[in-house]
Structures are given as structure tokens and as C-alpha cells.
Amino acid sequence: MAKLNIIMVSFVVLVVANLCIPSLAVEENEPKKLWDQCVVKISPKCALNIISQVFGNGVVSIPCCQELVQEGKECHDTLVKYIADRPSLIGNESKYLQKRDEVWTHCVSVSKALSPA
């Protein structure tokens, strides 16, 4: 649980840094696409909800599933991969990437079920 809290706090700090001080938020070697296109597409609440399921034992809420699908698979994949590449998590990267895909599949099915026919 402590690792999950560290991940969530780190993510929130990165998002806030990006929104408040964009020139300081992106290191030269980080994919700028991550910051410019993906982080701002999902609410911090839903980002934390999704992170808690991928990296912990949380469950993504229906509204956050819908937001995730609107964000798009490419952004979801990019954000989770970025977090999973942290040195403290890289040892379990394949597990996190599998959970990432499971979350995506679940959220797509939930969103389709709720869409008007």
C-alpha cells in the first residue's frame, strides 16, 4: 500500500507541475507527447482511480472507465508504461502492463454497455 501511495503522490505532483509550470515539468529525455497530449486528458481523480487498479488492488469506477475510454488507448498505454518504468516498479513491469490491458478491456466493455444503441 505504501508503494501505491508513493505512485499516486508522484503522479499528482507530475500532473500539477505540468499544469502550473509546463517548462519545468518535462525533462529533456521524457516523451513530450506524454505531457502534452495525455496527462491533461483525464481528471486527476480518475487517473488515481485507474492507477490504484493497475498498481494496487483498487477498482476503476464506471465514470472513470468512461473517461479512460474517451482518453484513448494510446494515452492509457503511454501513461501506465511511463509509471511502470520507474526504477522501483520496473521489476514488475510485465504484471503492470498486463493489468493495464485488463483495465482497458474492462472499461471498453463497460462503456459499450452504457452507450445508447
N, C-alpha and C positions, 0 to 999 in steps of 0.2 A: 504494500500500500504506500510505503514511503517513496518508492521509485515512481509510482503513478503520480503522486502529489508533486514530485520534482518535475516530471514531464509536463504536467498541466501548468504549473507555475512558469516553467521555461517557455512554453508555448504562448501563454498570455503575455509574458514580458516581450517576446518577439513580436507579437501582433501589435501591442501598444507602441513599441519602439518604431515599428514600421509606420503606423498611423500618425504618430506625433513627430517623429524625426526621420523621415524616409532616407535622407542621405547618410545617416548613421546606422540604419537597420540592416543594410546588405553589405556583407563583406565581399571583397573582390572575387573570391573563389566560389561564392554561393550562387546557385542559379537564380538570376534576377527574375526569371519567369515565376518562380515560387512566390515571391513577394508581390510582384506587380499584378499577377492575374489570379492567384489562388487564395491567398490569405484573406483578402478583402471580400471574397465571395460568400463567406459563411460566417454566421454570427459566432462570437466567442463562446456563448452558451452551448451552441450545437457542436462547435469544434471540440470543446471539452467533453461533451457527451459522447462523441464519436471516439475520441482518444481514450476515454475510460473503458470503452468496449474493446478496442484494438489492443491496448496495452495493459488492460486490467480485467476486471470482472463486471464492468458496467453493462448497461443495456441502452441502446440508442432509442430515443423516444420517436414516436411516429412523426411529429412535426420536424424533428431533426433529420429523420430519414428523408422526408420530402425536400428539405433544404439541401441535404447531401446530393440527392439526385439532380437537383437544379444546378448545384455547383459543378457537377460533371465528374466523370470517372478519372479523367486525366489529372484534374486538380486533387481529387481524393488520393489517387496513387502517389502523386508527387509529394503531397504534404506528409503522408504516412511514411513514405520512403525516407524523406528528409529527417523525420524524427527517429526512425528506426536505425539510421546511420550514425546516431550519436555513439561515442565510444562505450558508454555504459550499457547500451542496448544491442550493439552490433552482434553479439554472440547469439542472440535470439531473433535475429532479423527474419529468417525464413518463417518462423512461427508468427511474427507480427504481420508479415506480408500475406500469409495465408488468412489470418484473421481479418486483415484489411479487405481481402477479396470476399470473404464470407459476409462481412458487414455490407459491402456494396450489393451483393446478390440479394441479401435480405431486404435492404432498403429499396431496391428497384421493384421487388415483388410487392412490398407494402405500398409503394407509390402507385403502381399499376392497379392494385386492388381498390385504391381510393379514388382513382381518376374516373371522372364521369365517362360513361360509354358513348 
